[in-house]
Amino acid sequence: MTSLSFAAKEILDVAGYVTGGGNPDWKATHEPATPTACAANTLVEARAMMIGKTIANELTR
């Protein structure tokens, strides 16, 4: 998967990023995640490159 890239959905925890669920107030008042969600971690472990996080509608599921 070294030639593949992906963007993690904004509702997934990614270490070092604040998961805001599309809510800027939530994002401004919370700390970055420490563990990475399994879905994103599986891709990273397979050597895909995460290029960023998407922007979600507020409090999406």
Biopython code that builds the backbone (N, CA, C, O; Angstrom):
import numpy as np
from Bio.PDB.StructureBuilder import StructureBuilder

atoms = [
    (1, "MET", "N", (0.815, -1.198, 0.000)),
    (1, "MET", "CA", (0.000, 0.000, 0.000)),
    (1, "MET", "C", (0.857, 1.259, 0.000)),
    (1, "MET", "O", (0.323, 2.353, 0.185)),
    (2, "THR", "N", (2.127, 1.147, -0.195)),
    (2, "THR", "CA", (2.990, 2.320, -0.087)),
    (2, "THR", "C", (2.655, 3.404, -1.096)),
    (2, "THR", "O", (3.028, 4.560, -0.894)),
    (3, "SER", "N", (1.969, 3.070, -2.167)),
    (3, "SER", "CA", (1.625, 4.091, -3.160)),
    (3, "SER", "C", (0.237, 4.685, -2.917)),
    (3, "SER", "O", (-0.208, 5.542, -3.680)),
    (4, "LEU", "N", (-0.447, 4.242, -1.870)),
    (4, "LEU", "CA", (-1.799, 4.731, -1.590)),
    (4, "LEU", "C", (-1.795, 5.762, -0.468)),
    (4, "LEU", "O", (-0.990, 5.693, 0.461)),
    (5, "SER", "N", (-2.709, 6.712, -0.576)),
    (5, "SER", "CA", (-2.884, 7.701, 0.482)),
    (5, "SER", "C", (-4.360, 7.750, 0.857)),
    (5, "SER", "O", (-5.219, 7.312, 0.092)),
    (6, "PHE", "N", (-4.643, 8.286, 2.038)),
    (6, "PHE", "CA", (-6.029, 8.385, 2.484)),
    (6, "PHE", "C", (-6.188, 9.574, 3.411)),
    (6, "PHE", "O", (-5.216, 10.068, 3.981)),
    (7, "ALA", "N", (-7.413, 10.025, 3.554)),
    (7, "ALA", "CA", (-7.780, 11.040, 4.543)),
    (7, "ALA", "C", (-8.711, 10.367, 5.539)),
    (7, "ALA", "O", (-9.689, 9.732, 5.146)),
    (8, "ALA", "N", (-8.416, 10.501, 6.814)),
    (8, "ALA", "CA", (-9.242, 9.898, 7.855)),
    (8, "ALA", "C", (-10.479, 10.761, 8.088)),
    (8, "ALA", "O", (-10.398, 11.989, 8.111)),
    (9, "LYS", "N", (-11.615, 10.108, 8.258)),
    (9, "LYS", "CA", (-12.845, 10.834, 8.562)),
    (9, "LYS", "C", (-12.672, 11.584, 9.880)),
    (9, "LYS", "O", (-12.056, 11.071, 10.814)),
    (10, "GLU", "N", (-13.207, 12.779, 9.952)),
    (10, "GLU", "CA", (-13.004, 13.664, 11.096)),
    (10, "GLU", "C", (-13.473, 13.066, 12.419)),
    (10, "GLU", "O", (-13.036, 13.509, 13.480)),
    (11, "ILE", "N", (-14.339, 12.086, 12.376)),
    (11, "ILE", "CA", (-14.827, 11.499, 13.626)),
    (11, "ILE", "C", (-13.919, 10.386, 14.151)),
    (11, "ILE", "O", (-14.150, 9.866, 15.243)),
    (12, "LEU", "N", (-12.888, 10.015, 13.385)),
    (12, "LEU", "CA", (-11.956, 8.981, 13.839)),
    (12, "LEU", "C", (-10.829, 9.613, 14.646)),
    (12, "LEU", "O", (-10.284, 10.650, 14.265)),
    (13, "ASP", "N", (-10.485, 8.982, 15.762)),
    (13, "ASP", "CA", (-9.333, 9.441, 16.530)),
    (13, "ASP", "C", (-8.055, 9.111, 15.776)),
    (13, "ASP", "O", (-7.867, 7.990, 15.303)),
    (14, "VAL", "N", (-7.186, 10.097, 15.673)),
    (14, "VAL", "CA", (-5.852, 9.913, 15.105)),
    (14, "VAL", "C", (-4.885, 10.588, 16.068)),
    (14, "VAL", "O", (-5.029, 11.770, 16.380)),
    (15, "ALA", "N", (-3.902, 9.829, 16.534)),
    (15, "ALA", "CA", (-2.950, 10.362, 17.506)),
    (15, "ALA", "C", (-2.370, 11.686, 17.027)),
    (15, "ALA", "O", (-1.896, 11.803, 15.897)),
    (16, "GLY", "N", (-2.419, 12.680, 17.908)),
    (16, "GLY", "CA", (-1.879, 13.993, 17.598)),
    (16, "GLY", "C", (-2.877, 14.970, 17.010)),
    (16, "GLY", "O", (-2.569, 16.154, 16.867)),
    (17, "TYR", "N", (-4.072, 14.499, 16.664)),
    (17, "TYR", "CA", (-5.118, 15.351, 16.100)),
    (17, "TYR", "C", (-6.292, 15.423, 17.074)),
    (17, "TYR", "O", (-6.605, 14.439, 17.745)),
    (18, "VAL", "N", (-6.935, 16.576, 17.151)),
    (18, "VAL", "CA", (-8.144, 16.711, 17.963)),
    (18, "VAL", "C", (-9.325, 16.212, 17.144)),
    (18, "VAL", "O", (-9.510, 16.631, 16.002)),
    (19, "THR", "N", (-10.120, 15.325, 17.717)),
    (19, "THR", "CA", (-11.320, 14.821, 17.061)),
    (19, "THR", "C", (-12.485, 15.689, 17.504)),
    (19, "THR", "O", (-12.913, 15.628, 18.656)),
    (20, "GLY", "N", (-12.995, 16.492, 16.587)),
    (20, "GLY", "CA", (-14.016, 17.460, 16.961)),
    (20, "GLY", "C", (-15.427, 17.103, 16.559)),
    (20, "GLY", "O", (-16.364, 17.789, 16.965)),
    (21, "GLY", "N", (-15.618, 16.052, 15.774)),
    (21, "GLY", "CA", (-16.961, 15.673, 15.350)),
    (21, "GLY", "C", (-17.656, 16.758, 14.555)),
    (21, "GLY", "O", (-18.886, 16.815, 14.528)),
    (22, "GLY", "N", (-16.884, 17.623, 13.905)),
    (22, "GLY", "CA", (-17.473, 18.698, 13.118)),
    (22, "GLY", "C", (-17.872, 19.915, 13.932)),
    (22, "GLY", "O", (-18.420, 20.870, 13.382)),
    (23, "ASN", "N", (-17.607, 19.899, 15.237)),
    (23, "ASN", "CA", (-17.996, 20.998, 16.116)),
    (23, "ASN", "C", (-16.754, 21.799, 16.513)),
    (23, "ASN", "O", (-15.924, 21.298, 17.272)),
    (24, "PRO", "N", (-16.608, 23.034, 16.017)),
    (24, "PRO", "CA", (-15.405, 23.807, 16.319)),
    (24, "PRO", "C", (-15.242, 24.125, 17.807)),
    (24, "PRO", "O", (-14.113, 24.229, 18.288)),
    (25, "ASP", "N", (-16.343, 24.282, 18.542)),
    (25, "ASP", "CA", (-16.241, 24.546, 19.982)),
    (25, "ASP", "C", (-15.700, 23.325, 20.721)),
    (25, "ASP", "O", (-14.868, 23.458, 21.618)),
    (26, "TRP", "N", (-16.165, 22.150, 20.348)),
    (26, "TRP", "CA", (-15.666, 20.908, 20.950)),
    (26, "TRP", "C", (-14.178, 20.773, 20.663)),
    (26, "TRP", "O", (-13.378, 20.479, 21.551)),
    (27, "LYS", "N", (-13.829, 20.994, 19.403)),
    (27, "LYS", "CA", (-12.434, 20.852, 18.980)),
    (27, "LYS", "C", (-11.523, 21.821, 19.730)),
    (27, "LYS", "O", (-10.392, 21.473, 20.069)),
    (28, "ALA", "N", (-12.007, 23.026, 19.989)),
    (28, "ALA", "CA", (-11.199, 24.044, 20.669)),
    (28, "ALA", "C", (-10.990, 23.748, 22.147)),
    (28, "ALA", "O", (-10.074, 24.296, 22.761)),
    (29, "THR", "N", (-11.824, 22.891, 22.728)),
    (29, "THR", "CA", (-11.752, 22.651, 24.170)),
    (29, "THR", "C", (-11.281, 21.247, 24.537)),
    (29, "THR", "O", (-11.351, 20.864, 25.705)),
    (30, "HIS", "N", (-10.806, 20.478, 23.569)),
    (30, "HIS", "CA", (-10.357, 19.117, 23.848)),
    (30, "HIS", "C", (-8.924, 18.908, 23.376)),
    (30, "HIS", "O", (-8.436, 19.599, 22.482)),
    (31, "GLU", "N", (-8.283, 17.963, 23.984)),
    (31, "GLU", "CA", (-6.888, 17.645, 23.680)),
    (31, "GLU", "C", (-6.798, 16.700, 22.481)),
    (31, "GLU", "O", (-7.768, 16.016, 22.153)),
    (32, "PRO", "N", (-5.642, 16.662, 21.831)),
    (32, "PRO", "CA", (-5.443, 15.700, 20.740)),
    (32, "PRO", "C", (-5.568, 14.262, 21.246)),
    (32, "PRO", "O", (-5.269, 13.964, 22.403)),
    (33, "ALA", "N", (-6.009, 13.397, 20.370)),
    (33, "ALA", "CA", (-6.135, 11.974, 20.703)),
    (33, "ALA", "C", (-4.743, 11.381, 20.930)),
    (33, "ALA", "O", (-3.762, 11.835, 20.342)),
    (34, "THR", "N", (-4.673, 10.371, 21.779)),
    (34, "THR", "CA", (-3.400, 9.668, 21.943)),
    (34, "THR", "C", (-3.397, 8.345, 21.196)),
    (34, "THR", "O", (-2.400, 8.037, 20.542)),
    (35, "PRO", "N", (-4.461, 7.540, 21.255)),
    (35, "PRO", "CA", (-4.463, 6.350, 20.395)),
    (35, "PRO", "C", (-5.083, 6.697, 19.043)),
    (35, "PRO", "O", (-5.836, 7.664, 18.926)),
    (36, "THR", "N", (-4.767, 5.921, 18.053)),
    (36, "THR", "CA", (-5.369, 6.066, 16.726)),
    (36, "THR", "C", (-6.428, 4.993, 16.560)),
    (36, "THR", "O", (-6.216, 3.842, 16.941)),
    (37, "ALA", "N", (-7.575, 5.366, 15.988)),
    (37, "ALA", "CA", (-8.663, 4.412, 15.753)),
    (37, "ALA", "C", (-8.167, 3.252, 14.896)),
    (37, "ALA", "O", (-7.309, 3.424, 14.030)),
    (38, "CYS", "N", (-8.710, 2.090, 15.147)),
    (38, "CYS", "CA", (-8.304, 0.864, 14.459)),
    (38, "CYS", "C", (-8.374, 1.005, 12.936)),
    (38, "CYS", "O", (-7.469, 0.552, 12.235)),
    (39, "ALA", "N", (-9.423, 1.619, 12.423)),
    (39, "ALA", "CA", (-9.592, 1.745, 10.970)),
    (39, "ALA", "C", (-8.433, 2.509, 10.338)),
    (39, "ALA", "O", (-7.905, 2.089, 9.309)),
    (40, "ALA", "N", (-8.036, 3.620, 10.940)),
    (40, "ALA", "CA", (-6.922, 4.408, 10.405)),
    (40, "ALA", "C", (-5.593, 3.720, 10.677)),
    (40, "ALA", "O", (-4.705, 3.723, 9.824)),
    (41, "ASN", "N", (-5.453, 3.136, 11.847)),
    (41, "ASN", "CA", (-4.206, 2.473, 12.210)),
    (41, "ASN", "C", (-3.901, 1.289, 11.294)),
    (41, "ASN", "O", (-2.742, 1.057, 10.947)),
    (42, "THR", "N", (-4.922, 0.546, 10.905)),
    (42, "THR", "CA", (-4.726, -0.590, 10.003)),
    (42, "THR", "C", (-4.135, -0.130, 8.678)),
    (42, "THR", "O", (-3.240, -0.782, 8.141)),
    (43, "LEU", "N", (-4.622, 0.976, 8.151)),
    (43, "LEU", "CA", (-4.089, 1.508, 6.893)),
    (43, "LEU", "C", (-2.652, 1.990, 7.056)),
    (43, "LEU", "O", (-1.811, 1.738, 6.193)),
    (44, "VAL", "N", (-2.366, 2.681, 8.155)),
    (44, "VAL", "CA", (-1.007, 3.172, 8.394)),
    (44, "VAL", "C", (-0.035, 2.002, 8.557)),
    (44, "VAL", "O", (1.077, 2.037, 8.032)),
    (45, "GLU", "N", (-0.457, 0.974, 9.281)),
    (45, "GLU", "CA", (0.400, -0.200, 9.454)),
    (45, "GLU", "C", (0.661, -0.918, 8.138)),
    (45, "GLU", "O", (1.688, -1.578, 7.982)),
    (46, "ALA", "N", (-0.269, -0.793, 7.185)),
    (46, "ALA", "CA", (-0.082, -1.382, 5.853)),
    (46, "ALA", "C", (0.707, -0.435, 4.943)),
    (46, "ALA", "O", (0.834, -0.676, 3.743)),
    (47, "ARG", "N", (1.228, 0.637, 5.526)),
    (47, "ARG", "CA", (2.089, 1.617, 4.856)),
    (47, "ARG", "C", (1.375, 2.563, 3.900)),
    (47, "ARG", "O", (2.006, 3.134, 3.011)),
    (48, "ALA", "N", (0.063, 2.736, 4.075)),
    (48, "ALA", "CA", (-0.635, 3.792, 3.338)),
    (48, "ALA", "C", (-0.312, 5.110, 4.042)),
    (48, "ALA", "O", (-0.049, 5.118, 5.245)),
    (49, "MET", "N", (-0.331, 6.203, 3.318)),
    (49, "MET", "CA", (0.017, 7.501, 3.897)),
    (49, "MET", "C", (-1.238, 8.311, 4.202)),
    (49, "MET", "O", (-2.037, 8.596, 3.310)),
    (50, "MET", "N", (-1.404, 8.681, 5.474)),
    (50, "MET", "CA", (-2.514, 9.551, 5.835)),
    (50, "MET", "C", (-2.117, 10.982, 5.509)),
    (50, "MET", "O", (-1.111, 11.482, 6.012)),
    (51, "ILE", "N", (-2.908, 11.643, 4.667)),
    (51, "ILE", "CA", (-2.569, 12.998, 4.243)),
    (51, "ILE", "C", (-3.348, 14.065, 5.009)),
    (51, "ILE", "O", (-3.098, 15.257, 4.830)),
    (52, "GLY", "N", (-4.283, 13.654, 5.856)),
    (52, "GLY", "CA", (-5.045, 14.614, 6.642)),
    (52, "GLY", "C", (-6.347, 14.030, 7.127)),
    (52, "GLY", "O", (-6.590, 12.827, 7.026)),
    (53, "LYS", "N", (-7.185, 14.909, 7.658)),
    (53, "LYS", "CA", (-8.509, 14.512, 8.124)),
    (53, "LYS", "C", (-9.551, 15.293, 7.345)),
    (53, "LYS", "O", (-9.312, 16.429, 6.935)),
    (54, "THR", "N", (-10.706, 14.680, 7.144)),
    (54, "THR", "CA", (-11.795, 15.334, 6.425)),
    (54, "THR", "C", (-12.508, 16.321, 7.342)),
    (54, "THR", "O", (-12.224, 16.379, 8.538)),
    (55, "ILE", "N", (-13.414, 17.080, 6.793)),
    (55, "ILE", "CA", (-14.252, 17.983, 7.573)),
    (55, "ILE", "C", (-15.646, 17.371, 7.618)),
    (55, "ILE", "O", (-16.245, 17.100, 6.577)),
    (56, "ALA", "N", (-16.163, 17.153, 8.828)),
    (56, "ALA", "CA", (-17.458, 16.494, 8.997)),
    (56, "ALA", "C", (-18.546, 17.513, 9.320)),
    (56, "ALA", "O", (-18.269, 18.604, 9.819)),
    (57, "ASN", "N", (-19.787, 17.137, 9.026)),
    (57, "ASN", "CA", (-20.926, 17.917, 9.513)),
    (57, "ASN", "C", (-20.933, 17.833, 11.026)),
    (57, "ASN", "O", (-20.445, 16.857, 11.596)),
    (58, "GLU", "N", (-21.478, 18.838, 11.679)),
    (58, "GLU", "CA", (-21.442, 18.891, 13.126)),
    (58, "GLU", "C", (-22.066, 17.663, 13.769)),
    (58, "GLU", "O", (-23.195, 17.279, 13.462)),
    (59, "LEU", "N", (-21.304, 17.059, 14.668)),
    (59, "LEU", "CA", (-21.707, 15.893, 15.458)),
    (59, "LEU", "C", (-22.268, 14.776, 14.587)),
    (59, "LEU", "O", (-23.294, 14.178, 14.911)),
    (60, "THR", "N", (-21.605, 14.511, 13.510)),
    (60, "THR", "CA", (-21.990, 13.435, 12.602)),
    (60, "THR", "C", (-21.775, 12.084, 13.252)),
    (60, "THR", "O", (-21.106, 11.985, 14.281)),
    (61, "ARG", "N", (-22.327, 11.064, 12.672)),
    (61, "ARG", "CA", (-22.141, 9.706, 13.198)),
    (61, "ARG", "C", (-21.294, 8.897, 12.279)),
    (61, "ARG", "O", (-21.028, 7.727, 12.554)),
]
sb = StructureBuilder()
sb.init_structure("model")
sb.init_model(0)
sb.init_chain("A")
sb.init_seg("    ")
for serial, (resi, resn, name, xyz) in enumerate(atoms, 1):
    if name == "N":
        sb.init_residue(resn, " ", resi, " ")
    sb.init_atom(name, np.array(xyz, "f"), 0.0, 1.0, " ", f" {name:<3s}", serial, name[0])
structure = sb.get_structure()
